[in-house]
């Protein structure tokens, strides 16, 4: 059983920063590819960033240059550093995982967290 728990969300003004964390319990975190997916009210889920088990990274065009995804295998944790936040970044941010494989906008994810709310005020 793989359990994902997100933290670090909150309310921030436009231009501010937040760092999200996703702690994974279960075995072999280093063999999982991971991603951040977000969902705004009334909208479909949107891929934000992914990192493979071998640390390859991908980003949505809307966050390139502002967000950085990373992982710490010693801590079984994935991070999303979000800088220069915009009101349109407001959403519930969920982390997702799958055994190895790609980590892009077309990946099918096997495990999901409950999400953490990010609200950016203008």
Secondary structure, DSSP 8 states (H G I E B T S, - for coil): --EEEEE--EEEETT--EEEEEEEESS-GGGEEEEEEEE-TTS--EEEEEE-TT--EEE-TTTTTTEEEEEETTTTEEEEEE-S--GGG-EEEEEEEEESS--STT---SEE---EEEEEE-
